[in-house]
Amino acid sequence: MLEVRLAFQTLWRWCVRLVSFSIASVILVVGGINLFVILFAQSRTLTVEELTQSTQQAKVPILILGAGVINNETPSSILAKRLDKALEVHQALPNNPLIASGDHREDNYNEVAVMKHYLIEHGVDSNQIYLDHAGYSTYDSLYRFKKVLNQDKIIIVTQGYHLSRALLLADSLGIDAVGVAADEVPSTRWQREVREIGARLKDFAVAYLGYRPPQPEEAYAFSLQESGDLTNTKESLRND
């Protein structure tokens, strides 16, 4: 009986060690990948002042990544901060086109129209604002920028917690990208930071492990050589 008890105790200790080692390994891998993604973006994240000091950013499209809207009329606080930062970039680089990329799957939910209306209200020429109606995710927005719009250089505007993986995805798609971090919204920042832990893992897998998310929409192409007003509705865009 004593031998059985000792054997059981030994087995239990080994099980505890194995579980502890497994948990520690998972934490190490998850933490390491997240740290890598964050550090990857540091040298590619610029201030508005740094952008203006670089002649390489002239005429480079400014991509504003979408977020929620309220009653299909008003940007959420997160999106408003992104748009405000895009306005700062626009003031510094007034000849660069702006692309609002977001979710317009349904007629009663149109992030990009709300974004354009906000920018126009704050003094941006409507012709300079292009709408990507099928930017349903960060990956979709960047994939479409490269594969549908045939662009390979970009300035990305979003919050810092989001910008790191956006820059990683852009690099994986062959886009020469820099980013400008919008101001954070403190009230819900920690919830978003927790969500980003998993999102960074997924996008790391896209960039380096061959994982492919669902195929992005390839319709609704447009040319930055034409007026941005031609992109105001999905129906007005080419579908080739």
SERO-4910 file (N, C-alpha, C, O; in steps of 0.05 Angstrom, whole numbers):
BEGIN
 pado doro    nc1    nc2    nc3   cac1   cac2   cac3    cc1    cc2    cc3    oc1    oc2    oc3
  Met    A     16    -24      0      0      0      0     17     25      0     12     44    -14
  Leu    A     38     25     16     57     48     18     70     53     -9     74     75    -17
  Glu    A     77     31    -23     90     33    -49     72     46    -69     80     62    -86
  Val    A     46     38    -68     27     50    -86     24     80    -81     22     96   -100
  Arg    A     22     87    -55     19    115    -49     43    131    -58     40    153    -68
  Leu    A     67    121    -54     91    135    -63     92    138    -93    100    159   -104
  Ala    A     84    117   -107     83    118   -136     63    139   -145     69    154   -164
  Phe    A     40    140   -132     20    160   -139     30    188   -134     26    206   -151
  Gln    A     44    192   -111     54    219   -105     76    227   -125     77    250   -133
  Thr    A     92    208   -134    113    214   -154    100    222   -180    108    241   -193
  Leu    A     80    206   -188     65    212   -213     52    239   -212     53    254   -231
  Trp    A     40    245   -189     26    271   -186     46    294   -188     40    314   -201
  Arg    A     70    291   -176     90    313   -177     99    317   -206    102    340   -215
  Trp    A    102    295   -221    110    298   -249     88    311   -266     94    327   -284
  Cys    A     63    304   -260     41    317   -274     40    347   -269     36    363   -287
  Val    A     44    354   -244     44    382   -236     66    397   -251     63    419   -261
  Arg    A     90    385   -251    113    397   -265    108    400   -294    114    420   -306
  Leu    A     96    379   -306     90    380   -335     70    402   -342     74    417   -361
  Val    A     49    404   -326     29    425   -330     41    452   -326     36    470   -342
  Ser    A     57    455   -305     70    481   -300     88    489   -323     89    512   -331
  Phe    A    104    469   -333    122    474   -355    106    482   -380    114    500   -395
  Ser    A     84    468   -385     68    474   -408     56    502   -407     57    517   -426
  Ile    A     46    509   -383     34    536   -380     56    557   -384     52    578   -397
  Ala    A     79    553   -372    101    572   -374    110    575   -403    117    597   -412
  Ser    A    111    552   -418    119    553   -446     99    569   -463    107    585   -480
  Val    A     73    565   -457     53    580   -472     55    610   -467     55    626   -485
  Ile    A     59    617   -441     62    645   -434     86    657   -447     85    679   -458
  Leu    A    108    642   -448    133    651   -460    129    656   -490    138    676   -501
  Val    A    116    637   -504    112    639   -533     94    662   -539     99    679   -556
  Val    A     71    664   -525     52    685   -529     64    712   -524     62    731   -540
  Gly    A     78    714   -501     91    740   -495    113    747   -514    116    770   -522
  Gly    A    129    727   -522    151    732   -541    141    742   -568    152    760   -580
  Ile    A    120    729   -578    109    738   -604     97    766   -602    102    783   -620
  Asn    A     83    772   -581     71    799   -578     94    820   -575     91    841   -587
  Leu    A    115    813   -561    137    832   -558    150    836   -585    158    859   -592
  Phe    A    154    815   -601    166    818   -627    150    836   -645    161    854   -658
  Val    A    123    833   -645    106    849   -662    108    879   -654    109    896   -671
  Ile    A    108    884   -628    109    911   -618    136    924   -625    137    947   -634
  Leu    A    158    909   -621    184    920   -627    188    924   -657    202    942   -666
  Phe    A    176    906   -673    178    908   -702    168    936   -712    179    947   -730
  Ala    A    148    946   -698    135    971   -708    150    996   -698    145   1018   -709
  Gln    A    167    994   -678    178   1018   -666    192   1036   -685    188   1060   -686
  Ser    A    210   1025   -702    225   1041   -720    209   1051   -744    217   1069   -758
  Arg    A    185   1039   -747    167   1047   -769    145   1066   -760    128   1074   -777
  Thr    A    144   1072   -735    124   1090   -724    136   1118   -721    156   1122   -706
  Leu    A    124   1137   -735    135   1164   -736    116   1184   -724     92   1179   -722
  Thr    A    126   1207   -716    109   1230   -709    102   1245   -734    114   1241   -755
  Val    A     82   1263   -732     75   1279   -755     99   1297   -763    104   1301   -787
  Glu    A    113   1307   -744    137   1324   -749    158   1308   -765    170   1318   -784
  Glu    A    162   1283   -757    182   1266   -771    173   1261   -799    190   1259   -818
  Leu    A    147   1258   -804    137   1254   -831    144   1278   -849    152   1274   -872
  Thr    A    140   1301   -838    145   1325   -855    174   1329   -861    181   1343   -881
  Gln    A    191   1318   -845    220   1321   -850    230   1301   -872    254   1303   -880
  Ser    A    213   1283   -880    221   1263   -900    209   1269   -927    184   1269   -930
  Thr    A    225   1274   -947    215   1279   -974    203   1254   -986    188   1255  -1006
  Gln    A    209   1230   -974    199   1205   -985    169   1201   -981    157   1184   -993
  Gln    A    157   1218   -964    129   1215   -958    111   1232   -975     86   1231   -972
  Ala    A    122   1247   -993    106   1264  -1011     88   1247  -1029     97   1228  -1041
  Lys    A     62   1254  -1030     42   1240  -1046     36   1212  -1037     20   1198  -1050
  Val    A     48   1202  -1016     43   1175  -1006     14   1174   -994      8   1191   -978
  Pro    A     -2   1155  -1002    -30   1153   -991    -30   1150   -961    -13   1136   -949
  Ile    A    -49   1163   -948    -53   1161   -919    -77   1143   -915   -100   1150   -922
  Leu    A    -73   1120   -903    -94   1100   -898   -104   1103   -870    -89   1099   -851
  Ile    A   -130   1108   -867   -142   1110   -840   -158   1084   -837   -177   1079   -851
  Leu    A   -151   1069   -817   -165   1043   -812   -191   1049   -796   -191   1063   -776
  Gly    A   -212   1036   -805   -239   1042   -794   -243   1030   -766   -227   1013   -757
  Ala    A   -264   1039   -753   -273   1028   -727   -303   1035   -726   -314   1044   -745
  Gly    A   -315   1029   -703   -344   1031   -701   -354   1059   -705   -341   1079   -699
  Val    A   -379   1060   -714   -394   1086   -716   -420   1083   -701   -430   1061   -695
  Ile    A   -431   1106   -693   -455   1107   -677   -479   1116   -694   -478   1138   -706
  Asn    A   -500   1099   -695   -524   1105   -710   -519   1112   -739   -534   1126   -752
  Asn    A   -497   1101   -750   -489   1105   -777   -486   1135   -784   -489   1143   -807
  Glu    A   -479   1151   -764   -476   1180   -768   -451   1192   -755   -440   1211   -766
  Thr    A   -443   1180   -733   -422   1193   -717   -399   1173   -712   -404   1150   -705
  Pro    A   -374   1182   -715   -352   1164   -708   -352   1157   -678   -357   1175   -662
  Ser    A   -345   1132   -671   -340   1126   -643   -316   1142   -634   -301   1153   -650
  Ser    A   -312   1143   -608   -289   1158   -597   -263   1148   -608   -245   1164   -613
  Ile    A   -260   1121   -611   -235   1110   -622   -231   1120   -651   -209   1128   -658
  Leu    A   -252   1118   -667   -250   1126   -695   -245   1157   -697   -230   1165   -714
  Ala    A   -258   1172   -680   -254   1201   -681   -225   1208   -676   -214   1227   -688
  Lys    A   -212   1194   -657   -184   1199   -652   -166   1193   -676   -147   1207   -682
  Arg    A   -173   1171   -690   -159   1165   -715   -162   1186   -736   -143   1194   -749
  Leu    A   -186   1196   -739   -192   1216   -759   -178   1243   -751   -168   1257   -769
  Asp    A   -178   1249   -726   -164   1274   -717   -134   1272   -723   -122   1292   -732
  Lys    A   -122   1249   -719    -94   1246   -725    -89   1247   -755    -69   1258   -764
  Ala    A   -107   1236   -771   -105   1237   -800   -107   1267   -809    -94   1274   -828
  Leu    A   -123   1282   -796   -125   1311   -802    -98   1325   -797    -90   1342   -812
  Glu    A    -85   1317   -775    -58   1328   -770    -39   1321   -792    -23   1338   -801
  Val    A    -39   1296   -800    -22   1287   -822    -28   1302   -848    -10   1310   -862
  His    A    -54   1305   -853    -63   1319   -877    -53   1348   -877    -44   1359   -898
  Gln    A    -54   1361   -854    -45   1389   -852    -15   1391   -858     -5   1410   -870
  Ala    A      0   1370   -850     29   1370   -855     35   1361   -883     55   1370   -895
  Leu    A     19   1344   -895     23   1334   -922     -3   1338   -938    -17   1319   -944
  Pro    A     -9   1363   -945    -35   1369   -957    -40   1358   -985    -63   1357   -994
  Asn    A    -19   1348   -998    -23   1337  -1025    -26   1307  -1026    -31   1295  -1047
  Asn    A    -24   1295  -1002    -27   1265  -1001    -56   1257  -1000    -71   1268   -985
  Pro    A    -64   1238  -1017    -92   1228  -1016    -97   1213   -990    -79   1201   -978
  Leu    A   -122   1214   -981   -131   1200   -957   -149   1177   -965   -167   1181   -982
  Ile    A   -145   1154   -954   -162   1131   -959   -175   1122   -933   -161   1115   -914
  Ala    A   -201   1124   -932   -216   1114   -909   -225   1086   -915   -240   1080   -933
  Ser    A   -214   1067   -899   -220   1039   -904   -235   1027   -880   -226   1028   -858
  Gly    A   -258   1016   -886   -274   1005   -864   -297    987   -874   -297    979   -897
  Asp    A   -315    982   -856   -336    962   -861   -361    976   -873   -373    994   -861
  His    A   -368    968   -897   -393    977   -910   -406    953   -923   -414    953   -946
  Arg    A   -409    931   -907   -422    907   -917   -451    911   -921   -463    902   -941
  Glu    A   -464    926   -902   -493    930   -902   -499    959   -908   -484    977   -902
  Asp    A   -522    963   -921   -530    990   -928   -535   1008   -903   -530   1032   -904
  Asn    A   -543    995   -881   -549   1011   -856   -524   1013   -838   -527   1022   -815
  Tyr    A   -501   1005   -848   -477   1008   -832   -454   1015   -851   -445    998   -866
  Asn    A   -445   1040   -849   -426   1050   -869   -404   1066   -855   -406   1091   -853
  Glu    A   -383   1053   -846   -362   1067   -832   -348   1088   -849   -343   1110   -840
  Val    A   -344   1081   -874   -327   1098   -891   -342   1124   -898   -329   1145   -900
  Ala    A   -368   1123   -902   -383   1148   -908   -382   1167   -884   -380   1191   -887
  Val    A   -384   1155   -860   -383   1171   -835   -355   1184   -833   -352   1207   -825
  Met    A   -334   1168   -840   -307   1178   -838   -303   1202   -858   -291   1222   -851
  Lys    A   -313   1198   -882   -310   1220   -902   -325   1245   -893   -314   1267   -896
  His    A   -349   1242   -883   -364   1265   -875   -350   1280   -853   -349   1305   -853
  Tyr    A   -337   1266   -834   -322   1278   -812   -298   1294   -823   -294   1317   -815
  Leu    A   -284   1282   -842   -261   1296   -853   -269   1321   -869   -255   1341   -867
  Ile    A   -290   1319   -884   -300   1342   -899   -308   1365   -880   -302   1388   -885
  Glu    A   -322   1357   -858   -331   1377   -839   -307   1392   -826   -309   1415   -817
  His    A   -284   1378   -826   -260   1390   -815   -241   1402   -836   -217   1406   -831
  Gly    A   -252   1407   -860   -237   1423   -880   -222   1408   -901   -209   1421   -917
  Val    A   -225   1381   -903   -210   1367   -924   -227   1368   -950   -252   1364   -949
  Asp    A   -214   1372   -972   -227   1372   -998   -239   1344  -1004   -225   1324  -1002
  Ser    A   -264   1343  -1010   -278   1318  -1015   -264   1301  -1037   -263   1277  -1035
  Asn    A   -252   1315  -1057   -239   1300  -1079   -214   1285  -1069   -205   1266  -1083
  Gln    A   -203   1293  -1047   -179   1280  -1037   -184   1255  -1020   -166   1241  -1012
  Ile    A   -210   1250  -1014   -217   1228   -995   -229   1205  -1011   -250   1208  -1024
  Tyr    A   -215   1182  -1010   -224   1158  -1024   -235   1138  -1004   -225   1135   -982
  Leu    A   -256   1124  -1013   -269   1105   -995   -265   1076  -1004   -271   1068  -1026
  Asp    A   -253   1061   -986   -250   1032   -990   -273   1019   -974   -271   1016   -950
  His    A   -294   1011   -988   -318   1001   -976   -315    972   -965   -333    963   -950
  Ala    A   -294    958   -971   -291    930   -964   -267    925   -946   -255    904   -946
  Gly    A   -260    945   -929   -239    941   -909   -250    929   -884   -251    942   -863
  Tyr    A   -260    904   -886   -274    891   -864   -256    884   -840   -266    880   -818
  Ser    A   -230    882   -845   -211    876   -824   -185    890   -831   -182    901   -853
  Thr    A   -166    890   -812   -140    902   -817   -127    889   -841   -116    902   -859
  Tyr    A   -127    862   -842   -115    847   -864   -129    855   -890   -116    859   -910
  Asp    A   -156    856   -890   -170    862   -914   -162    890   -925   -157    893   -949
  Ser    A   -160    909   -907   -153    937   -916   -126    937   -929   -122    950   -950
  Leu    A   -107    923   -917    -79    924   -928    -77    907   -953    -63    914   -972
  Tyr    A    -90    884   -953    -90    867   -977   -101    882  -1000    -90    881  -1022
  Arg    A   -124    895   -996   -137    910  -1018   -119    933  -1027   -118    940  -1051
  Phe    A   -106    946  -1009    -88    968  -1016    -67    959  -1036    -60    972  -1055
  Lys    A    -56    935  -1030    -34    924  -1047    -45    910  -1072    -35    916  -1094
  Lys    A    -65    893  -1069    -73    876  -1091    -95    887  -1108    -97    881  -1132
  Val    A   -112    904  -1097   -135    915  -1112   -129    943  -1122   -135    950  -1145
  Leu    A   -117    960  -1104   -110    987  -1112    -82    989  -1125    -75   1009  -1136
  Asn    A    -67    967  -1123    -40    966  -1135    -21    988  -1125     -7   1000  -1140
  Gln    A    -22    992  -1099     -5   1012  -1086     16    997  -1069     10    975  -1058
  Asp    A     40   1008  -1066     60    994  -1050     75   1012  -1030     95   1005  -1019
  Lys    A     63   1036  -1025     75   1053  -1005     52   1067   -990     33   1076  -1002
  Ile    A     55   1069   -963     32   1077   -947     40   1090   -921     61   1084   -910
  Ile    A     22   1108   -911     24   1119   -884     -2   1109   -870    -24   1116   -879
  Ile    A      1   1093   -849    -22   1082   -835    -28   1098   -810    -10   1105   -795
  Val    A    -54   1104   -806    -62   1119   -782    -82   1102   -766   -103   1094   -776
  Thr    A    -74   1096   -742    -92   1082   -723    -79   1084   -695    -57   1095   -693
  Gln    A    -92   1074   -674    -80   1074   -648    -55   1057   -647    -52   1038   -662
  Gly    A    -37   1063   -628    -12   1048   -626    -15   1019   -621      0   1003   -632
  Tyr    A    -35   1011   -604    -39    983   -598    -46    967   -623    -40    943   -625
  His    A    -58    980   -643    -67    968   -668    -46    971   -689    -43    954   -707
  Leu    A    -31    993   -688    -12    999   -709     10    979   -712     19    974   -734
  Ser    A     19    966   -690     41    948   -691     35    924   -710     51    918   -727
  Arg    A     11    912   -707      5    890   -725     -3    899   -753      1    884   -772
  Ala    A    -13    923   -755    -19    934   -782      7    937   -798      7    930   -822
  Leu    A     28    947   -785     53    950   -799     66    922   -805     78    919   -826
  Leu    A     62    903   -787     72    876   -792     59    864   -817     72    853   -834
  Leu    A     32    867   -818     17    856   -841     25    870   -867     29    857   -888
  Ala    A     28    896   -866     36    911   -889     63    901   -900     66    897   -924
  Asp    A     82    897   -882    108    887   -890    106    860   -903    119    854   -923
  Ser    A     89    842   -892     86    815   -903     73    816   -931     77    797   -946
  Leu    A     59    837   -937     46    839   -963     64    854   -983     55    859  -1006
  Gly    A     87    862   -975    105    876   -993    100    906   -995    107    918  -1015
  Ile    A     87    917   -975     81    946   -975    102    961   -958    109    952   -936
  Asp    A    113    982   -969    132    999   -955    115   1018   -937    104   1037   -947
  Ala    A    114   1012   -911     95   1026   -894    108   1039   -870    128   1028   -859
  Val    A     98   1062   -863    104   1075   -837     77   1081   -824     56   1080   -838
  Gly    A     77   1086   -799     52   1091   -785     54   1115   -767     75   1123   -758
  Val    A     30   1127   -762     28   1149   -743      7   1140   -722    -16   1133   -730
  Ala    A     13   1141   -697     -5   1132   -676    -24   1153   -668    -17   1176   -661
  Ala    A    -50   1146   -669    -71   1164   -660    -72   1163   -629    -62   1144   -617
  Asp    A    -84   1182   -617    -87   1183   -588   -105   1160   -579   -123   1151   -593
  Glu    A    -99   1150   -555   -115   1128   -544   -141   1139   -531   -143   1163   -526
  Val    A   -159   1120   -526   -184   1126   -511   -181   1111   -484   -186   1087   -484
  Pro    A   -174   1125   -463   -167   1111   -438   -189   1093   -426   -183   1073   -414
  Ser    A   -214   1100   -430   -236   1086   -416   -238   1056   -423   -245   1040   -407
  Thr    A   -230   1049   -448   -232   1021   -456   -206   1010   -466   -204    990   -479
  Arg    A   -184   1024   -459   -158   1016   -470   -150    988   -461   -140    973   -478
  Trp    A   -154    980   -436   -144    955   -427   -159    931   -440   -148    910   -445
  Gln    A   -186    935   -445   -200    914   -459   -189    910   -487   -186    887   -496
  Arg    A   -182    931   -500   -171    929   -527   -143    917   -527   -136    901   -544
  Glu    A   -128    924   -506   -101    913   -504   -102    883   -501    -86    869   -513
  Val    A   -120    873   -484   -123    844   -481   -131    831   -507   -121    810   -514
  Arg    A   -150    843   -521   -158    832   -547   -135    831   -567   -133    812   -582
  Glu    A   -118    851   -565    -95    852   -584    -75    829   -580    -61    822   -599
  Ile    A    -74    817   -556    -56    795   -552    -61    773   -571    -43    762   -584
  Gly    A    -87    765   -574    -94    744   -593    -92    753   -622    -84    738   -639
  Ala    A    -99    779   -627    -98    789   -654    -69    789   -664    -65    784   -688
  Arg    A    -50    796   -647    -22    796   -656    -13    767   -662      2    763   -681
  Leu    A    -22    748   -646    -15    720   -652    -25    712   -680    -10    700   -695
  Lys    A    -50    719   -686    -62    712   -711    -47    725   -734    -40    712   -754
  Asp    A    -41    751   -732    -28    765   -754      2    757   -756     13    758   -778
  Phe    A     14    749   -734     41    737   -736     40    712   -753     58    707   -769
  Ala    A     19    696   -748     16    671   -764     12    677   -793     21    662   -810
  Val    A     -3    699   -799     -7    707   -827     20    715   -839     26    707   -862
  Ala    A     36    730   -824     61    741   -835     83    720   -838     98    722   -857
  Tyr    A     84    701   -819    107    684   -819    102    654   -820    120    638   -825
  Leu    A     77    646   -814     72    617   -812     53    607   -834     45    584   -834
  Gly    A     47    624   -854     32    614   -876      2    613   -872    -12    604   -890
  Tyr    A     -8    622   -849    -37    622   -845    -50    643   -863    -40    666   -865
  Arg    A    -72    636   -876    -86    655   -893   -114    658   -883   -129    639   -882
  Pro    A   -122    682   -876   -150    688   -868   -168    686   -892   -159    682   -915
  Pro    A   -195    688   -888   -213    687   -911   -205    707   -933   -196    729   -927
  Gln    A   -209    699   -958   -202    716   -980   -216    743   -980   -241    744   -979
  Pro    A   -201    765   -980   -214    791   -980   -229    797  -1006   -224    784  -1027
  Glu    A   -248    815  -1005   -263    824  -1028   -245    837  -1048   -227    853  -1040
  Glu    A   -248    831  -1074   -231    843  -1094   -246    861  -1113   -235    871  -1132
  Ala    A   -271    866  -1107   -287    885  -1122   -283    913  -1111   -267    917  -1092
  Tyr    A   -296    933  -1123   -295    960  -1114   -268    973  -1115   -259    987  -1097
  Ala    A   -254    968  -1137   -228    981  -1142   -232   1010  -1150   -253   1017  -1160
  Phe    A   -211   1026  -1147   -212   1054  -1156   -184   1063  -1161   -164   1050  -1153
  Ser    A   -182   1086  -1174   -156   1098  -1180   -151   1123  -1165   -169   1140  -1163
  Leu    A   -128   1126  -1153   -121   1150  -1139   -115   1174  -1158   -110   1196  -1149
  Gln    A   -115   1168  -1183   -111   1189  -1203   -138   1204  -1210   -137   1224  -1223
  Glu    A   -160   1193  -1200   -186   1204  -1205   -196   1217  -1180   -183   1216  -1159
  Ser    A   -219   1230  -1181   -231   1243  -1158   -240   1223  -1137   -251   1202  -1144
  Gly    A   -235   1230  -1112   -245   1213  -1091   -275   1211  -1089   -286   1192  -1078
  Asp    A   -289   1231  -1101   -318   1230  -1100   -329   1207  -1117   -352   1200  -1114
  Leu    A   -313   1197  -1135   -322   1174  -1151   -324   1149  -1134   -335   1128  -1144
  Thr    A   -314   1149  -1110   -315   1126  -1092   -336   1128  -1071   -338   1111  -1053
  Asn    A   -353   1148  -1073   -372   1153  -1051   -392   1131  -1047   -401   1126  -1024
  Thr    A   -399   1116  -1068   -417   1094  -1066   -405   1069  -1078   -389   1071  -1097
  Lys    A   -412   1046  -1067   -402   1021  -1079   -411   1017  -1107   -396   1007  -1124
  Glu    A   -435   1026  -1113   -447   1022  -1140   -432   1037  -1161   -432   1030  -1185
  Ser    A   -418   1059  -1153   -404   1075  -1173   -376   1064  -1180   -363   1074  -1198
  Leu    A   -367   1044  -1166   -340   1034  -1169   -339   1011  -1189   -358    997  -1194
  Arg    A   -315   1009  -1202   -310    987  -1220   -311    960  -1205   -303    959  -1181
  Asn    A   -320    940  -1217   -321    914  -1205   -306    893  -1220   -312    869  -1219
  Asp    A   -286    902  -1236   -270    883  -1252   -247    872  -1236   -232    855  -1246
***
